[in-house]
Amino acid sequence: MDFIGRQNELTVLDRLWESDRAQFLILYGRRRVGKTALLAHWLRSRGRRALYWVASPDSAAAQLRSFSQALYNFANPGVSAPPSFTYATWEQAWQEAANLAARERLALFIDEFTYLLEVTPAIASYLQHFWDGVFKNSNLFLCLSGSHLGMMMREVLSYQAPLYGRATAQMHLQPLPFGLTGKYFPRYSAVDRVAVYSMFGGVPAYWERIEAGKSVSYNIKNQLLTTNNLMQSEPRLLLQDFISEPHNYLAVLTALANGARTPKDIAAYTGLPNVHIPKYLGVLSSAGFVERRVSVTAAPDSRAGRHHITDPYLRFFFRFLASRQGQFALGVQDQALAEISRHMIDFIGTHTWEELCREWALRASVRQVLPFLVDEVGSAWNPQVQIDVAGINSMEKTLLLGECKWTLSPVEENVLFDLVEHKTKLIVPRQGKWRVYYLGFSRSGWSDTALAYQARLNRQLPGGENWSCAGMRLLDLAQVDGDLALWSDAEPEVGAIRL
């Protein structure tokens, strides 16, 4: 598969290489997100003077010997290191790397650094001292990467970690955005690609498992509905990066996937003590698998928060697969596939489609496609009303309010009428005078009466007691798909790269 996307990340690597100072990059991210592929592609495509070494789950002596021989072979092209060759210490090996960087720029990429931490926990302290004393004053571009996200966060990135503050850049590699699916799966329709994204998210290693010449149903059946595939063990593997005993966490994820949103609901679904639920949610949130959302019109510390699974595959697995392991063991795939197919429209409409529409709203706001810039995009709710897409700029007193529909037929006028005439007055904050812009997102487009309603509203802008209308825009799947494809690789995810 061709390397697609990551243009901003590649630009960051170029910038670090071109610096006239020593650079130290920490590259981290969840398993299978493409850290190794990114580094390997940069090396292949740029042709820089670089040594790329991957640690293995081996003994401390074997790891040092492997690194020593990689250095020897790099320093002596065409000559293989003797099988027993090794430096006595890591400091001696790193000194040789510093010597190699003395004459000209050298990139040293150490992948799977967490394997070194597992057998030599003090190696981070050794590297800290060597960076402070030698590497920092050299012509080296050093990069550490690791797949064990929990260990990278604890032992490399945390405030208590020895290497804290030494890195000159850190990159949290995020899953690929939906907008790139058209390049990966050019034979699939937009509807099929949304279905794929709702199951696999933007994890490149998952995408590579898909047989793009086969139907989505074929891939579900053969990639997910059997007991002899790696995807069945993926949830436990991801959790084991953060916890040693995952059973209660698996129960919490199952509850969330089946609609529980508060600690009280989760406790009722799982039977776990209510007092323990916040701890489980805290760990899952720190791992990036769960997030607590509040209405964009509420204070951040609102007690009306709702918890959601953010990882698409975990959400899909615990909604459709976790409870069917017995069927898979017996080879009963067709029944499970029929059940998944029956519920997929609602599943996509509730989760993936709303998320893609929120992404569109945020990116459109940044590009000034919309009348005003919003600080945050999410959803909005209170005891009386729920709005799928909502964006807010509290300083400017502006709101985006939108409806999302994943239906097989065009959406009718009544959905828009209800949003404008009923829901708006229930969700606009009481304090201040607000400007409201409406958005409509429909998989299958809009009826003639809905389009006529949009035209009337844009000619005769309505208003309420403390709000006025700034207009309305209606979109279908083709428009959202095309825009996200155009925009997705134009800038990094917020917070993903820090220099």
Order of alpha helices (4+ residues) and beta strands (2+ residues): alpha-beta-alpha-beta-alpha-alpha-beta-alpha-alpha-beta-alpha-beta-alpha-alpha-alpha-alpha-alpha-alpha-alpha-alpha-beta-beta-alpha-alpha-alpha-alpha-beta-beta-beta-alpha-alpha-beta-alpha-beta-alpha-beta
